[in-house]
Each structure stands twice: as C-alpha cells, then as structure tokens.
Amino acid sequence: MSTLWNEHDASLTPLPDPYAIRPAEVAAALASIRDIRPDALACRLLGRSAEGRDIVLVEIGVGPVRTLAWSQMHGDESTHTAVLLDLLTFLQSQPDHPTATA
C-alpha cells in the first residue's frame, strides 16, 4: 500500500536552493505549477511590499471551507515557501488523491 510519505518525492518543486529561495524563483515555480492544470489554480497580485516586491494570492480548489496558508512573514524563512510550493504541486498533479480530496 502506498502512503503519501512514499509519494512525497513526486511532488517536490524543483528549486535551486529551498533555503534561500528568491522572488523570481517563486514566480517561476508558480507559473510551472499553474501550467499543470491552468483552470484549477489562480494567481493574482494583491499588492507590493515596502521594497516593491509582489505580494501574490494563490487560489486553488473550490468548496465551502477556505484555508489560508501564509509563508515568509519573515523574509529569511524561505523553507515554508518551498513547502507550500510542494503542496501546490501535489494538489495540482494529483487532485484525485485521497489526501487531496480530503
């Protein structure tokens, strides 16, 4: 029996360095993830940071329950961003997986 842990590597988002991910790398990763199923994931610009960087809202899925996942409140904590990109890759590439539907 396959577990999600055993399938984890298939959902990794390729990043040059997940410990020091740059805004341009996040944008490129989101574009690649959106390309998996363009109709299922939407990205929109919410605004800009004090340093002029894009603040992007990513929406995926439908249903009565809404969940907010936020990363990099502190700019030096990029591993959370990498994990969220992996989660989006998983949800985009395996939408019928029991964990994804749950």
LUMDREN-914527 format. One record per residue: residue number from 1; x, y, z of N, C-alpha, C, O in turn. Coordinates in steps of 0.2 Angstrom, whole numbers, padded with zeros to 4 digits. Example, Ala and Ser with C-alpha at 12.3 -4.5 7.8 and 13.67 -1.06 7.14 Angstrom:
+-----+-------+-------+-------+-------+-------+-------+-------+-------+-------+-------+-------+-------+
|   n |  n_xx |  n_yy |  n_zz | ca_xx | ca_yy | ca_zz |  c_xx |  c_yy |  c_zz |  o_xx |  o_yy |  o_zz |
+-----+-------+-------+-------+-------+-------+-------+-------+-------+-------+-------+-------+-------+
|   1 |  0066 | -0028 |  0039 |  0062 | -0022 |  0039 |  0066 | -0016 |  0039 |  0071 | -0017 |  0042 |
|   2 |  0064 | -0011 |  0035 |  0068 | -0005 |  0036 |  0064 |  0000 |  0039 |  0067 |  0006 |  0040 |
+-----+-------+-------+-------+-------+-------+-------+-------+-------+-------+-------+-------+-------+
end
This chain:
+-----+-------+-------+-------+-------+-------+-------+-------+-------+-------+-------+-------+-------+
|   n |  n_xx |  n_yy |  n_zz | ca_xx | ca_yy | ca_zz |  c_xx |  c_yy |  c_zz |  o_xx |  o_yy |  o_zz |
+-----+-------+-------+-------+-------+-------+-------+-------+-------+-------+-------+-------+-------+
|   1 |  0004 | -0006 |  0000 |  0000 |  0000 |  0000 |  0004 |  0006 |  0000 |  0009 |  0007 |  0004 |
|   2 |  0003 |  0011 | -0004 |  0007 |  0017 | -0005 |  0004 |  0022 |  0000 | -0002 |  0023 |  0001 |
|   3 |  0009 |  0026 |  0003 |  0007 |  0031 |  0008 |  0009 |  0038 |  0005 |  0014 |  0038 |  0000 |
|   4 |  0007 |  0043 |  0007 |  0008 |  0049 |  0005 |  0016 |  0051 |  0006 |  0019 |  0054 |  0002 |
|   5 |  0019 |  0048 |  0011 |  0026 |  0049 |  0013 |  0030 |  0046 |  0007 |  0035 |  0049 |  0005 |
|   6 |  0028 |  0040 |  0005 |  0032 |  0037 |  0000 |  0031 |  0040 | -0007 |  0035 |  0039 | -0011 |
|   7 |  0026 |  0044 | -0008 |  0025 |  0048 | -0014 |  0027 |  0055 | -0014 |  0027 |  0059 | -0019 |
|   8 |  0030 |  0057 | -0008 |  0032 |  0064 | -0007 |  0037 |  0067 | -0013 |  0036 |  0072 | -0015 |
|   9 |  0042 |  0063 | -0015 |  0047 |  0065 | -0020 |  0044 |  0067 | -0026 |  0046 |  0071 | -0030 |
|  10 |  0038 |  0064 | -0028 |  0035 |  0065 | -0034 |  0032 |  0072 | -0034 |  0030 |  0075 | -0039 |
|  11 |  0031 |  0075 | -0028 |  0028 |  0082 | -0028 |  0033 |  0087 | -0026 |  0030 |  0093 | -0024 |
|  12 |  0039 |  0086 | -0026 |  0044 |  0091 | -0024 |  0044 |  0096 | -0030 |  0045 |  0094 | -0036 |
|  13 |  0044 |  0102 | -0028 |  0045 |  0108 | -0033 |  0052 |  0109 | -0034 |  0056 |  0111 | -0029 |
|  14 |  0055 |  0108 | -0040 |  0062 |  0109 | -0041 |  0064 |  0117 | -0040 |  0062 |  0121 | -0043 |
|  15 |  0069 |  0118 | -0035 |  0071 |  0124 | -0033 |  0079 |  0124 | -0033 |  0081 |  0119 | -0031 |
|  16 |  0082 |  0129 | -0035 |  0089 |  0130 | -0034 |  0092 |  0129 | -0027 |  0096 |  0125 | -0026 |
|  17 |  0088 |  0132 | -0022 |  0090 |  0132 | -0015 |  0084 |  0133 | -0011 |  0083 |  0139 | -0010 |
|  18 |  0081 |  0128 | -0009 |  0075 |  0130 | -0005 |  0076 |  0134 |  0002 |  0071 |  0137 |  0004 |
|  19 |  0082 |  0134 |  0004 |  0084 |  0138 |  0010 |  0085 |  0145 |  0008 |  0086 |  0149 |  0013 |
|  20 |  0085 |  0147 |  0002 |  0087 |  0154 |  0000 |  0083 |  0156 | -0006 |  0086 |  0158 | -0011 |
|  21 |  0077 |  0154 | -0006 |  0073 |  0155 | -0012 |  0072 |  0162 | -0014 |  0070 |  0166 | -0009 |
|  22 |  0072 |  0164 | -0020 |  0071 |  0171 | -0022 |  0065 |  0173 | -0025 |  0061 |  0168 | -0027 |
|  23 |  0062 |  0179 | -0025 |  0056 |  0180 | -0028 |  0055 |  0178 | -0035 |  0049 |  0176 | -0037 |
|  24 |  0060 |  0179 | -0039 |  0059 |  0177 | -0046 |  0058 |  0169 | -0046 |  0055 |  0167 | -0051 |
|  25 |  0062 |  0166 | -0042 |  0061 |  0158 | -0042 |  0054 |  0156 | -0040 |  0051 |  0151 | -0042 |
|  26 |  0051 |  0160 | -0035 |  0044 |  0158 | -0033 |  0039 |  0160 | -0039 |  0035 |  0156 | -0040 |
|  27 |  0040 |  0165 | -0042 |  0036 |  0167 | -0048 |  0037 |  0161 | -0053 |  0031 |  0159 | -0056 |
|  28 |  0043 |  0159 | -0055 |  0044 |  0154 | -0060 |  0041 |  0147 | -0058 |  0037 |  0144 | -0062 |
|  29 |  0041 |  0146 | -0051 |  0038 |  0139 | -0049 |  0031 |  0140 | -0049 |  0028 |  0135 | -0051 |
|  30 |  0028 |  0145 | -0047 |  0021 |  0146 | -0048 |  0018 |  0145 | -0055 |  0013 |  0142 | -0056 |
|  31 |  0022 |  0148 | -0060 |  0020 |  0148 | -0067 |  0020 |  0140 | -0069 |  0015 |  0138 | -0072 |
|  32 |  0025 |  0137 | -0067 |  0026 |  0130 | -0069 |  0020 |  0126 | -0065 |  0017 |  0121 | -0069 |
|  33 |  0018 |  0127 | -0059 |  0013 |  0123 | -0056 |  0006 |  0125 | -0059 |  0002 |  0120 | -0060 |
|  34 |  0005 |  0131 | -0060 | -0001 |  0133 | -0064 | -0002 |  0130 | -0070 | -0007 |  0128 | -0072 |
|  35 |  0004 |  0129 | -0074 |  0003 |  0125 | -0081 |  0001 |  0118 | -0080 | -0001 |  0115 | -0085 |
|  36 |  0002 |  0115 | -0074 |  0000 |  0108 | -0074 | -0008 |  0107 | -0075 | -0010 |  0103 | -0079 |
|  37 | -0012 |  0112 | -0072 | -0019 |  0112 | -0073 | -0021 |  0119 | -0073 | -0023 |  0122 | -0068 |
|  38 | -0020 |  0123 | -0078 | -0022 |  0130 | -0078 | -0028 |  0133 | -0076 | -0029 |  0138 | -0073 |
|  39 | -0033 |  0129 | -0077 | -0040 |  0130 | -0074 | -0041 |  0129 | -0067 | -0046 |  0132 | -0064 |
|  40 | -0037 |  0126 | -0064 | -0038 |  0124 | -0057 | -0034 |  0129 | -0052 | -0035 |  0129 | -0046 |
|  41 | -0029 |  0133 | -0054 | -0025 |  0137 | -0050 | -0025 |  0144 | -0052 | -0024 |  0145 | -0058 |
|  42 | -0026 |  0149 | -0048 | -0026 |  0156 | -0050 | -0021 |  0160 | -0046 | -0021 |  0159 | -0039 |
|  43 | -0018 |  0164 | -0049 | -0013 |  0169 | -0045 | -0015 |  0176 | -0047 | -0016 |  0178 | -0052 |
|  44 | -0015 |  0180 | -0041 | -0017 |  0187 | -0043 | -0013 |  0191 | -0038 | -0011 |  0189 | -0032 |
|  45 | -0011 |  0197 | -0041 | -0007 |  0202 | -0037 | -0011 |  0205 | -0032 | -0016 |  0208 | -0034 |
|  46 | -0009 |  0205 | -0026 | -0013 |  0208 | -0020 | -0010 |  0215 | -0019 | -0014 |  0220 | -0017 |
|  47 | -0004 |  0216 | -0020 | -0001 |  0222 | -0019 |  0007 |  0222 | -0019 |  0009 |  0217 | -0022 |
|  48 |  0010 |  0226 | -0016 |  0018 |  0226 | -0016 |  0020 |  0227 | -0009 |  0017 |  0231 | -0005 |
|  49 |  0026 |  0224 | -0008 |  0029 |  0225 | -0001 |  0032 |  0232 | -0001 |  0032 |  0236 | -0006 |
|  50 |  0035 |  0234 |  0005 |  0038 |  0241 |  0006 |  0044 |  0241 |  0001 |  0046 |  0247 | -0001 |
|  51 |  0047 |  0235 | -0001 |  0053 |  0235 | -0005 |  0051 |  0234 | -0012 |  0055 |  0234 | -0017 |
|  52 |  0044 |  0235 | -0014 |  0042 |  0234 | -0021 |  0041 |  0227 | -0024 |  0040 |  0226 | -0030 |
|  53 |  0041 |  0222 | -0019 |  0041 |  0215 | -0022 |  0033 |  0213 | -0022 |  0029 |  0216 | -0018 |
|  54 |  0031 |  0209 | -0027 |  0024 |  0207 | -0027 |  0022 |  0203 | -0021 |  0026 |  0199 | -0019 |
|  55 |  0016 |  0204 | -0019 |  0013 |  0200 | -0014 |  0007 |  0197 | -0018 |  0002 |  0200 | -0021 |
|  56 |  0008 |  0190 | -0019 |  0003 |  0186 | -0023 | -0001 |  0182 | -0019 |  0001 |  0179 | -0014 |
|  57 | -0008 |  0182 | -0021 | -0013 |  0177 | -0018 | -0013 |  0171 | -0023 | -0015 |  0172 | -0029 |
|  58 | -0013 |  0165 | -0021 | -0014 |  0159 | -0025 | -0020 |  0156 | -0022 | -0021 |  0155 | -0016 |
|  59 | -0024 |  0154 | -0027 | -0031 |  0151 | -0025 | -0031 |  0144 | -0029 | -0030 |  0144 | -0035 |
|  60 | -0033 |  0139 | -0025 | -0034 |  0133 | -0028 | -0040 |  0129 | -0025 | -0041 |  0130 | -0019 |
|  61 | -0044 |  0126 | -0029 | -0049 |  0122 | -0026 | -0056 |  0126 | -0025 | -0056 |  0132 | -0026 |
|  62 | -0061 |  0122 | -0024 | -0067 |  0125 | -0023 | -0071 |  0122 | -0017 | -0069 |  0116 | -0015 |
|  63 | -0076 |  0125 | -0014 | -0079 |  0122 | -0008 | -0081 |  0127 | -0003 | -0079 |  0132 | -0003 |
|  64 | -0084 |  0124 |  0002 | -0087 |  0129 |  0007 | -0081 |  0131 |  0013 | -0082 |  0136 |  0016 |
|  65 | -0076 |  0127 |  0013 | -0071 |  0128 |  0018 | -0065 |  0132 |  0015 | -0063 |  0129 |  0010 |
|  66 | -0063 |  0137 |  0017 | -0057 |  0141 |  0015 | -0052 |  0141 |  0020 | -0053 |  0141 |  0026 |
|  67 | -0046 |  0140 |  0017 | -0040 |  0139 |  0022 | -0035 |  0144 |  0019 | -0033 |  0145 |  0013 |
|  68 | -0032 |  0148 |  0024 | -0026 |  0152 |  0022 | -0020 |  0149 |  0024 | -0019 |  0147 |  0030 |
|  69 | -0015 |  0149 |  0020 | -0008 |  0146 |  0021 | -0004 |  0152 |  0019 | -0004 |  0154 |  0013 |
|  70 |  0000 |  0155 |  0024 |  0004 |  0161 |  0023 |  0012 |  0159 |  0024 |  0013 |  0155 |  0029 |
|  71 |  0016 |  0161 |  0020 |  0023 |  0160 |  0021 |  0027 |  0166 |  0021 |  0025 |  0171 |  0017 |
|  72 |  0033 |  0166 |  0024 |  0038 |  0171 |  0024 |  0036 |  0178 |  0026 |  0037 |  0183 |  0023 |
|  73 |  0032 |  0177 |  0032 |  0031 |  0184 |  0036 |  0038 |  0187 |  0037 |  0038 |  0193 |  0037 |
|  74 |  0042 |  0183 |  0039 |  0049 |  0185 |  0040 |  0053 |  0183 |  0034 |  0053 |  0177 |  0032 |
|  75 |  0056 |  0187 |  0030 |  0060 |  0186 |  0024 |  0065 |  0181 |  0024 |  0067 |  0178 |  0019 |
|  76 |  0068 |  0179 |  0030 |  0073 |  0174 |  0030 |  0071 |  0167 |  0032 |  0074 |  0163 |  0033 |
|  77 |  0064 |  0166 |  0031 |  0061 |  0159 |  0032 |  0058 |  0156 |  0026 |  0052 |  0155 |  0026 |
|  78 |  0062 |  0155 |  0021 |  0060 |  0153 |  0015 |  0058 |  0146 |  0014 |  0055 |  0144 |  0009 |
|  79 |  0060 |  0142 |  0019 |  0058 |  0134 |  0018 |  0051 |  0134 |  0019 |  0048 |  0129 |  0016 |
|  80 |  0047 |  0138 |  0022 |  0040 |  0137 |  0022 |  0037 |  0139 |  0015 |  0032 |  0136 |  0013 |
|  81 |  0040 |  0143 |  0011 |  0038 |  0144 |  0005 |  0039 |  0138 |  0000 |  0035 |  0136 | -0004 |
|  82 |  0045 |  0135 |  0001 |  0046 |  0129 | -0003 |  0041 |  0124 | -0001 |  0039 |  0120 | -0006 |
|  83 |  0039 |  0123 |  0005 |  0034 |  0118 |  0007 |  0027 |  0119 |  0004 |  0024 |  0115 |  0002 |
|  84 |  0025 |  0126 |  0004 |  0019 |  0127 |  0001 |  0019 |  0126 | -0007 |  0014 |  0124 | -0009 |
|  85 |  0025 |  0127 | -0010 |  0025 |  0126 | -0017 |  0025 |  0118 | -0018 |  0022 |  0116 | -0023 |
|  86 |  0028 |  0114 | -0014 |  0027 |  0107 | -0014 |  0020 |  0105 | -0013 |  0017 |  0101 | -0017 |
|  87 |  0016 |  0108 | -0009 |  0009 |  0106 | -0008 |  0005 |  0108 | -0014 |  0001 |  0104 | -0016 |
|  88 |  0006 |  0114 | -0017 |  0003 |  0116 | -0023 |  0004 |  0111 | -0029 |  0000 |  0109 | -0032 |
|  89 |  0011 |  0109 | -0029 |  0012 |  0104 | -0034 |  0008 |  0098 | -0033 |  0006 |  0095 | -0038 |
|  90 |  0008 |  0095 | -0027 |  0004 |  0089 | -0026 | -0003 |  0090 | -0027 | -0006 |  0086 | -0031 |
|  91 | -0006 |  0096 | -0025 | -0013 |  0097 | -0027 | -0015 |  0097 | -0034 | -0020 |  0095 | -0036 |
|  92 | -0010 |  0100 | -0038 | -0011 |  0101 | -0045 | -0010 |  0095 | -0049 | -0014 |  0093 | -0053 |
|  93 | -0005 |  0091 | -0047 | -0003 |  0085 | -0050 | -0007 |  0079 | -0048 | -0008 |  0074 | -0052 |
|  94 | -0010 |  0079 | -0042 | -0014 |  0073 | -0040 | -0020 |  0075 | -0037 | -0022 |  0073 | -0031 |
|  95 | -0025 |  0078 | -0040 | -0031 |  0081 | -0037 | -0036 |  0076 | -0035 | -0040 |  0077 | -0031 |
|  96 | -0035 |  0070 | -0038 | -0040 |  0064 | -0036 | -0037 |  0060 | -0030 | -0040 |  0055 | -0028 |
|  97 | -0031 |  0061 | -0028 | -0028 |  0058 | -0022 | -0032 |  0058 | -0016 | -0035 |  0064 | -0015 |
|  98 | -0033 |  0053 | -0012 | -0037 |  0053 | -0006 | -0036 |  0059 | -0001 | -0040 |  0062 |  0001 |
|  99 | -0029 |  0060 | -0001 | -0027 |  0066 |  0004 | -0029 |  0073 |  0001 | -0031 |  0077 |  0004 |
| 100 | -0028 |  0073 | -0006 | -0030 |  0080 | -0009 | -0038 |  0081 | -0009 | -0040 |  0087 | -0008 |
| 101 | -0042 |  0076 | -0010 | -0049 |  0077 | -0009 | -0051 |  0078 | -0002 | -0056 |  0081 | -0001 |
| 102 | -0048 |  0075 |  0003 | -0050 |  0076 |  0010 | -0048 |  0083 |  0012 | -0050 |  0085 |  0017 |
+-----+-------+-------+-------+-------+-------+-------+-------+-------+-------+-------+-------+-------+
end
